[in-house]
Amino acid sequence: MKLHELRDNPGATKARTRVGRGPGSGKGKMGGRGIKGQKSRSGVAINGYEGGQMPLYQRLPKRGFNKPNAKKYAVVNLGLIEKFIEAGKLDAANVTEDTLVASGLVRRKLDGVRVLAKGEIKSKAVITVTGASKSAVEAVEKAGGSLTVAVKADAAAE
């Protein structure tokens, strides 16, 4: 067998139908689109329309609830805070949301910064943030630091 002798199996490939190429093709003139109407025009896709049958998105049950005033927190892990302190990008004596943003560890504060306990912290860091997991608070205190969860002014008003 040589490269020029390679062929696909008979019937494995099928040429695509070229529409609108004369009456002899069987798909000439209107190209299988019928006469006039929205669907005969180009650039029309009636998404979700199932020919009058109830569309799938309406047949399926609706579940769940999206809280319109849900708080979105920027998340930081303790391991990353430790890494930034060792690199000298953060001062362990004063770690606040603003210093986290300034150091580049957090892009933006959103509704506040929440500290999670992934990774380990060895520095005696004094951290003040909007939220923290219990295990994160324990880990910081075990290392000899303190993690304060500051209540925002607008949260206290609610």
Biotite code that builds the C-alpha atoms (Angstrom):
import biotite.structure as struc

atoms = struc.array([
    struc.Atom([0.000, 0.000, 0.000], chain_id="A", res_id=1, res_name="MET", atom_name="CA", element="C"),
    struc.Atom([1.227, 3.453, -0.931], chain_id="A", res_id=2, res_name="LYS", atom_name="CA", element="C"),
    struc.Atom([0.104, 6.894, 0.208], chain_id="A", res_id=3, res_name="LEU", atom_name="CA", element="C"),
    struc.Atom([-1.577, 7.677, -3.113], chain_id="A", res_id=4, res_name="HIS", atom_name="CA", element="C"),
    struc.Atom([-3.599, 4.466, -2.849], chain_id="A", res_id=5, res_name="GLU", atom_name="CA", element="C"),
    struc.Atom([-5.276, 5.448, 0.445], chain_id="A", res_id=6, res_name="LEU", atom_name="CA", element="C"),
    struc.Atom([-9.040, 5.908, 0.100], chain_id="A", res_id=7, res_name="ARG", atom_name="CA", element="C"),
    struc.Atom([-11.934, 6.264, 2.510], chain_id="A", res_id=8, res_name="ASP", atom_name="CA", element="C"),
    struc.Atom([-14.347, 3.336, 2.755], chain_id="A", res_id=9, res_name="ASN", atom_name="CA", element="C"),
    struc.Atom([-17.133, 3.521, 0.163], chain_id="A", res_id=10, res_name="PRO", atom_name="CA", element="C"),
    struc.Atom([-20.049, 5.505, 1.617], chain_id="A", res_id=11, res_name="GLY", atom_name="CA", element="C"),
    struc.Atom([-17.995, 6.935, 4.495], chain_id="A", res_id=12, res_name="ALA", atom_name="CA", element="C"),
    struc.Atom([-18.103, 10.485, 3.100], chain_id="A", res_id=13, res_name="THR", atom_name="CA", element="C"),
    struc.Atom([-21.052, 12.253, 1.554], chain_id="A", res_id=14, res_name="LYS", atom_name="CA", element="C"),
    struc.Atom([-20.852, 15.460, -0.471], chain_id="A", res_id=15, res_name="ALA", atom_name="CA", element="C"),
    struc.Atom([-22.856, 18.321, 1.039], chain_id="A", res_id=16, res_name="ARG", atom_name="CA", element="C"),
    struc.Atom([-25.966, 19.428, -0.835], chain_id="A", res_id=17, res_name="THR", atom_name="CA", element="C"),
    struc.Atom([-25.323, 22.630, -2.772], chain_id="A", res_id=18, res_name="ARG", atom_name="CA", element="C"),
    struc.Atom([-28.563, 24.542, -2.514], chain_id="A", res_id=19, res_name="VAL", atom_name="CA", element="C"),
    struc.Atom([-29.932, 26.968, -5.076], chain_id="A", res_id=20, res_name="GLY", atom_name="CA", element="C"),
    struc.Atom([-27.864, 25.780, -8.069], chain_id="A", res_id=21, res_name="ARG", atom_name="CA", element="C"),
    struc.Atom([-30.528, 25.352, -10.728], chain_id="A", res_id=22, res_name="GLY", atom_name="CA", element="C"),
    struc.Atom([-33.611, 23.184, -11.265], chain_id="A", res_id=23, res_name="PRO", atom_name="CA", element="C"),
    struc.Atom([-31.642, 20.073, -12.250], chain_id="A", res_id=24, res_name="GLY", atom_name="CA", element="C"),
    struc.Atom([-30.107, 19.786, -8.783], chain_id="A", res_id=25, res_name="SER", atom_name="CA", element="C"),
    struc.Atom([-33.458, 19.119, -7.100], chain_id="A", res_id=26, res_name="GLY", atom_name="CA", element="C"),
    struc.Atom([-32.736, 21.927, -4.652], chain_id="A", res_id=27, res_name="LYS", atom_name="CA", element="C"),
    struc.Atom([-32.863, 24.843, -7.060], chain_id="A", res_id=28, res_name="GLY", atom_name="CA", element="C"),
    struc.Atom([-34.928, 28.035, -7.190], chain_id="A", res_id=29, res_name="LYS", atom_name="CA", element="C"),
    struc.Atom([-36.034, 28.473, -3.547], chain_id="A", res_id=30, res_name="MET", atom_name="CA", element="C"),
    struc.Atom([-33.483, 26.011, -2.173], chain_id="A", res_id=31, res_name="GLY", atom_name="CA", element="C"),
    struc.Atom([-35.927, 24.063, -0.008], chain_id="A", res_id=32, res_name="GLY", atom_name="CA", element="C"),
    struc.Atom([-37.073, 27.161, 1.881], chain_id="A", res_id=33, res_name="ARG", atom_name="CA", element="C"),
    struc.Atom([-40.581, 27.405, 0.454], chain_id="A", res_id=34, res_name="GLY", atom_name="CA", element="C"),
    struc.Atom([-42.184, 30.658, -0.637], chain_id="A", res_id=35, res_name="ILE", atom_name="CA", element="C"),
    struc.Atom([-41.827, 33.969, 1.220], chain_id="A", res_id=36, res_name="LYS", atom_name="CA", element="C"),
    struc.Atom([-42.139, 34.310, 4.986], chain_id="A", res_id=37, res_name="GLY", atom_name="CA", element="C"),
    struc.Atom([-39.661, 34.866, 7.781], chain_id="A", res_id=38, res_name="GLN", atom_name="CA", element="C"),
    struc.Atom([-37.959, 31.493, 7.469], chain_id="A", res_id=39, res_name="LYS", atom_name="CA", element="C"),
    struc.Atom([-37.227, 31.921, 3.769], chain_id="A", res_id=40, res_name="SER", atom_name="CA", element="C"),
    struc.Atom([-35.079, 34.973, 4.475], chain_id="A", res_id=41, res_name="ARG", atom_name="CA", element="C"),
    struc.Atom([-31.420, 34.845, 5.448], chain_id="A", res_id=42, res_name="SER", atom_name="CA", element="C"),
    struc.Atom([-30.222, 35.590, 8.960], chain_id="A", res_id=43, res_name="GLY", atom_name="CA", element="C"),
    struc.Atom([-33.270, 34.145, 10.731], chain_id="A", res_id=44, res_name="VAL", atom_name="CA", element="C"),
    struc.Atom([-32.984, 31.720, 13.614], chain_id="A", res_id=45, res_name="ALA", atom_name="CA", element="C"),
    struc.Atom([-36.066, 31.387, 15.763], chain_id="A", res_id=46, res_name="ILE", atom_name="CA", element="C"),
    struc.Atom([-34.289, 30.139, 18.859], chain_id="A", res_id=47, res_name="ASN", atom_name="CA", element="C"),
    struc.Atom([-36.218, 27.986, 21.263], chain_id="A", res_id=48, res_name="GLY", atom_name="CA", element="C"),
    struc.Atom([-39.150, 27.704, 18.865], chain_id="A", res_id=49, res_name="TYR", atom_name="CA", element="C"),
    struc.Atom([-40.323, 24.130, 18.425], chain_id="A", res_id=50, res_name="GLU", atom_name="CA", element="C"),
    struc.Atom([-43.018, 24.425, 15.788], chain_id="A", res_id=51, res_name="GLY", atom_name="CA", element="C"),
    struc.Atom([-45.783, 25.285, 18.217], chain_id="A", res_id=52, res_name="GLY", atom_name="CA", element="C"),
    struc.Atom([-44.887, 22.517, 20.682], chain_id="A", res_id=53, res_name="GLN", atom_name="CA", element="C"),
    struc.Atom([-44.241, 23.844, 24.187], chain_id="A", res_id=54, res_name="MET", atom_name="CA", element="C"),
    struc.Atom([-40.486, 24.652, 24.167], chain_id="A", res_id=55, res_name="PRO", atom_name="CA", element="C"),
    struc.Atom([-38.157, 22.622, 26.348], chain_id="A", res_id=56, res_name="LEU", atom_name="CA", element="C"),
    struc.Atom([-37.200, 25.579, 28.548], chain_id="A", res_id=57, res_name="TYR", atom_name="CA", element="C"),
    struc.Atom([-40.882, 26.065, 29.405], chain_id="A", res_id=58, res_name="GLN", atom_name="CA", element="C"),
    struc.Atom([-41.577, 22.356, 29.995], chain_id="A", res_id=59, res_name="ARG", atom_name="CA", element="C"),
    struc.Atom([-38.827, 21.930, 32.576], chain_id="A", res_id=60, res_name="LEU", atom_name="CA", element="C"),
    struc.Atom([-39.609, 22.789, 36.203], chain_id="A", res_id=61, res_name="PRO", atom_name="CA", element="C"),
    struc.Atom([-38.101, 25.962, 37.599], chain_id="A", res_id=62, res_name="LYS", atom_name="CA", element="C"),
    struc.Atom([-36.033, 25.430, 40.744], chain_id="A", res_id=63, res_name="ARG", atom_name="CA", element="C"),
    struc.Atom([-34.004, 27.443, 43.167], chain_id="A", res_id=64, res_name="GLY", atom_name="CA", element="C"),
    struc.Atom([-33.768, 31.101, 44.009], chain_id="A", res_id=65, res_name="PHE", atom_name="CA", element="C"),
    struc.Atom([-31.233, 33.814, 43.293], chain_id="A", res_id=66, res_name="ASN", atom_name="CA", element="C"),
    struc.Atom([-30.994, 36.240, 46.157], chain_id="A", res_id=67, res_name="LYS", atom_name="CA", element="C"),
    struc.Atom([-31.073, 39.742, 44.622], chain_id="A", res_id=68, res_name="PRO", atom_name="CA", element="C"),
    struc.Atom([-29.075, 41.352, 47.457], chain_id="A", res_id=69, res_name="ASN", atom_name="CA", element="C"),
    struc.Atom([-26.543, 38.543, 48.010], chain_id="A", res_id=70, res_name="ALA", atom_name="CA", element="C"),
    struc.Atom([-23.119, 39.699, 49.185], chain_id="A", res_id=71, res_name="LYS", atom_name="CA", element="C"),
    struc.Atom([-20.127, 38.835, 46.992], chain_id="A", res_id=72, res_name="LYS", atom_name="CA", element="C"),
    struc.Atom([-16.822, 38.601, 48.821], chain_id="A", res_id=73, res_name="TYR", atom_name="CA", element="C"),
    struc.Atom([-13.282, 38.590, 47.510], chain_id="A", res_id=74, res_name="ALA", atom_name="CA", element="C"),
    struc.Atom([-11.686, 35.387, 48.835], chain_id="A", res_id=75, res_name="VAL", atom_name="CA", element="C"),
    struc.Atom([-8.114, 35.099, 50.143], chain_id="A", res_id=76, res_name="VAL", atom_name="CA", element="C"),
    struc.Atom([-6.375, 32.009, 51.522], chain_id="A", res_id=77, res_name="ASN", atom_name="CA", element="C"),
    struc.Atom([-4.015, 32.137, 54.505], chain_id="A", res_id=78, res_name="LEU", atom_name="CA", element="C"),
    struc.Atom([-1.247, 30.450, 52.500], chain_id="A", res_id=79, res_name="GLY", atom_name="CA", element="C"),
    struc.Atom([-1.217, 33.346, 50.029], chain_id="A", res_id=80, res_name="LEU", atom_name="CA", element="C"),
    struc.Atom([-1.162, 35.943, 52.796], chain_id="A", res_id=81, res_name="ILE", atom_name="CA", element="C"),
    struc.Atom([1.870, 34.138, 54.302], chain_id="A", res_id=82, res_name="GLU", atom_name="CA", element="C"),
    struc.Atom([3.581, 34.073, 50.891], chain_id="A", res_id=83, res_name="LYS", atom_name="CA", element="C"),
    struc.Atom([3.072, 37.842, 50.430], chain_id="A", res_id=84, res_name="PHE", atom_name="CA", element="C"),
    struc.Atom([4.345, 38.568, 53.971], chain_id="A", res_id=85, res_name="ILE", atom_name="CA", element="C"),
    struc.Atom([7.508, 36.501, 53.313], chain_id="A", res_id=86, res_name="GLU", atom_name="CA", element="C"),
    struc.Atom([8.018, 38.284, 49.980], chain_id="A", res_id=87, res_name="ALA", atom_name="CA", element="C"),
    struc.Atom([7.773, 41.633, 51.783], chain_id="A", res_id=88, res_name="GLY", atom_name="CA", element="C"),
    struc.Atom([4.701, 42.766, 49.864], chain_id="A", res_id=89, res_name="LYS", atom_name="CA", element="C"),
    struc.Atom([2.578, 42.826, 53.032], chain_id="A", res_id=90, res_name="LEU", atom_name="CA", element="C"),
    struc.Atom([3.344, 44.121, 56.529], chain_id="A", res_id=91, res_name="ASP", atom_name="CA", element="C"),
    struc.Atom([2.384, 41.393, 59.043], chain_id="A", res_id=92, res_name="ALA", atom_name="CA", element="C"),
    struc.Atom([1.647, 44.004, 61.732], chain_id="A", res_id=93, res_name="ALA", atom_name="CA", element="C"),
    struc.Atom([-1.181, 45.548, 59.723], chain_id="A", res_id=94, res_name="ASN", atom_name="CA", element="C"),
    struc.Atom([-3.073, 43.497, 57.139], chain_id="A", res_id=95, res_name="VAL", atom_name="CA", element="C"),
    struc.Atom([-6.334, 45.201, 56.112], chain_id="A", res_id=96, res_name="THR", atom_name="CA", element="C"),
    struc.Atom([-8.543, 44.996, 53.030], chain_id="A", res_id=97, res_name="GLU", atom_name="CA", element="C"),
    struc.Atom([-6.891, 48.109, 51.619], chain_id="A", res_id=98, res_name="ASP", atom_name="CA", element="C"),
    struc.Atom([-3.363, 46.751, 52.062], chain_id="A", res_id=99, res_name="THR", atom_name="CA", element="C"),
    struc.Atom([-4.423, 43.464, 50.432], chain_id="A", res_id=100, res_name="LEU", atom_name="CA", element="C"),
    struc.Atom([-5.673, 45.380, 47.386], chain_id="A", res_id=101, res_name="VAL", atom_name="CA", element="C"),
    struc.Atom([-2.559, 47.605, 47.305], chain_id="A", res_id=102, res_name="ALA", atom_name="CA", element="C"),
    struc.Atom([-0.243, 44.562, 47.410], chain_id="A", res_id=103, res_name="SER", atom_name="CA", element="C"),
    struc.Atom([-2.087, 43.001, 44.471], chain_id="A", res_id=104, res_name="GLY", atom_name="CA", element="C"),
    struc.Atom([-3.244, 39.920, 46.400], chain_id="A", res_id=105, res_name="LEU", atom_name="CA", element="C"),
    struc.Atom([-6.893, 40.932, 45.912], chain_id="A", res_id=106, res_name="VAL", atom_name="CA", element="C"),
    struc.Atom([-8.037, 42.641, 42.735], chain_id="A", res_id=107, res_name="ARG", atom_name="CA", element="C"),
    struc.Atom([-11.011, 44.462, 44.262], chain_id="A", res_id=108, res_name="ARG", atom_name="CA", element="C"),
    struc.Atom([-12.845, 44.408, 47.569], chain_id="A", res_id=109, res_name="LYS", atom_name="CA", element="C"),
    struc.Atom([-16.386, 43.781, 46.220], chain_id="A", res_id=110, res_name="LEU", atom_name="CA", element="C"),
    struc.Atom([-18.598, 43.592, 49.351], chain_id="A", res_id=111, res_name="ASP", atom_name="CA", element="C"),
    struc.Atom([-15.565, 42.845, 51.510], chain_id="A", res_id=112, res_name="GLY", atom_name="CA", element="C"),
    struc.Atom([-12.696, 40.371, 51.821], chain_id="A", res_id=113, res_name="VAL", atom_name="CA", element="C"),
    struc.Atom([-13.176, 36.927, 53.348], chain_id="A", res_id=114, res_name="ARG", atom_name="CA", element="C"),
    struc.Atom([-10.203, 34.909, 54.635], chain_id="A", res_id=115, res_name="VAL", atom_name="CA", element="C"),
    struc.Atom([-10.223, 31.122, 54.300], chain_id="A", res_id=116, res_name="LEU", atom_name="CA", element="C"),
    struc.Atom([-7.905, 28.628, 55.999], chain_id="A", res_id=117, res_name="ALA", atom_name="CA", element="C"),
    struc.Atom([-6.275, 26.971, 52.979], chain_id="A", res_id=118, res_name="LYS", atom_name="CA", element="C"),
    struc.Atom([-2.509, 26.833, 53.403], chain_id="A", res_id=119, res_name="GLY", atom_name="CA", element="C"),
    struc.Atom([-0.650, 27.560, 56.621], chain_id="A", res_id=120, res_name="GLU", atom_name="CA", element="C"),
    struc.Atom([0.448, 30.776, 58.259], chain_id="A", res_id=121, res_name="ILE", atom_name="CA", element="C"),
    struc.Atom([3.593, 31.070, 60.410], chain_id="A", res_id=122, res_name="LYS", atom_name="CA", element="C"),
    struc.Atom([3.824, 34.862, 60.791], chain_id="A", res_id=123, res_name="SER", atom_name="CA", element="C"),
    struc.Atom([2.281, 36.735, 63.717], chain_id="A", res_id=124, res_name="LYS", atom_name="CA", element="C"),
    struc.Atom([-0.118, 38.635, 61.481], chain_id="A", res_id=125, res_name="ALA", atom_name="CA", element="C"),
    struc.Atom([-2.694, 41.169, 62.634], chain_id="A", res_id=126, res_name="VAL", atom_name="CA", element="C"),
    struc.Atom([-5.507, 40.866, 60.072], chain_id="A", res_id=127, res_name="ILE", atom_name="CA", element="C"),
    struc.Atom([-8.682, 42.952, 59.857], chain_id="A", res_id=128, res_name="THR", atom_name="CA", element="C"),
    struc.Atom([-11.249, 41.865, 57.237], chain_id="A", res_id=129, res_name="VAL", atom_name="CA", element="C"),
    struc.Atom([-15.005, 41.700, 56.644], chain_id="A", res_id=130, res_name="THR", atom_name="CA", element="C"),
    struc.Atom([-15.274, 37.921, 56.982], chain_id="A", res_id=131, res_name="GLY", atom_name="CA", element="C"),
    struc.Atom([-13.290, 34.826, 57.953], chain_id="A", res_id=132, res_name="ALA", atom_name="CA", element="C"),
    struc.Atom([-13.891, 31.118, 58.444], chain_id="A", res_id=133, res_name="SER", atom_name="CA", element="C"),
    struc.Atom([-13.629, 29.729, 61.994], chain_id="A", res_id=134, res_name="LYS", atom_name="CA", element="C"),
    struc.Atom([-10.672, 27.542, 61.001], chain_id="A", res_id=135, res_name="SER", atom_name="CA", element="C"),
    struc.Atom([-8.870, 30.599, 59.563], chain_id="A", res_id=136, res_name="ALA", atom_name="CA", element="C"),
    struc.Atom([-9.336, 32.515, 62.840], chain_id="A", res_id=137, res_name="VAL", atom_name="CA", element="C"),
    struc.Atom([-8.014, 29.511, 64.798], chain_id="A", res_id=138, res_name="GLU", atom_name="CA", element="C"),
    struc.Atom([-5.004, 29.093, 62.486], chain_id="A", res_id=139, res_name="ALA", atom_name="CA", element="C"),
    struc.Atom([-3.974, 32.775, 62.803], chain_id="A", res_id=140, res_name="VAL", atom_name="CA", element="C"),
    struc.Atom([-4.354, 32.734, 66.612], chain_id="A", res_id=141, res_name="GLU", atom_name="CA", element="C"),
    struc.Atom([-2.364, 29.471, 66.790], chain_id="A", res_id=142, res_name="LYS", atom_name="CA", element="C"),
    struc.Atom([0.473, 31.234, 64.912], chain_id="A", res_id=143, res_name="ALA", atom_name="CA", element="C"),
    struc.Atom([0.374, 34.013, 67.529], chain_id="A", res_id=144, res_name="GLY", atom_name="CA", element="C"),
    struc.Atom([-1.464, 36.629, 65.477], chain_id="A", res_id=145, res_name="GLY", atom_name="CA", element="C"),
    struc.Atom([-5.010, 37.945, 65.528], chain_id="A", res_id=146, res_name="SER", atom_name="CA", element="C"),
    struc.Atom([-7.804, 37.955, 62.962], chain_id="A", res_id=147, res_name="LEU", atom_name="CA", element="C"),
    struc.Atom([-10.518, 40.553, 63.524], chain_id="A", res_id=148, res_name="THR", atom_name="CA", element="C"),
    struc.Atom([-13.780, 40.434, 61.613], chain_id="A", res_id=149, res_name="VAL", atom_name="CA", element="C"),
    struc.Atom([-14.803, 44.068, 61.189], chain_id="A", res_id=150, res_name="ALA", atom_name="CA", element="C"),
    struc.Atom([-18.505, 44.821, 60.803], chain_id="A", res_id=151, res_name="VAL", atom_name="CA", element="C"),
    struc.Atom([-19.125, 47.255, 57.968], chain_id="A", res_id=152, res_name="LYS", atom_name="CA", element="C"),
    struc.Atom([-21.201, 50.378, 58.706], chain_id="A", res_id=153, res_name="ALA", atom_name="CA", element="C"),
    struc.Atom([-23.919, 49.498, 56.160], chain_id="A", res_id=154, res_name="ASP", atom_name="CA", element="C"),
    struc.Atom([-24.146, 45.923, 57.502], chain_id="A", res_id=155, res_name="ALA", atom_name="CA", element="C"),
    struc.Atom([-24.638, 47.262, 61.056], chain_id="A", res_id=156, res_name="ALA", atom_name="CA", element="C"),
    struc.Atom([-27.537, 49.425, 59.869], chain_id="A", res_id=157, res_name="ALA", atom_name="CA", element="C"),
    struc.Atom([-29.513, 46.420, 58.577], chain_id="A", res_id=158, res_name="GLU", atom_name="CA", element="C"),
])
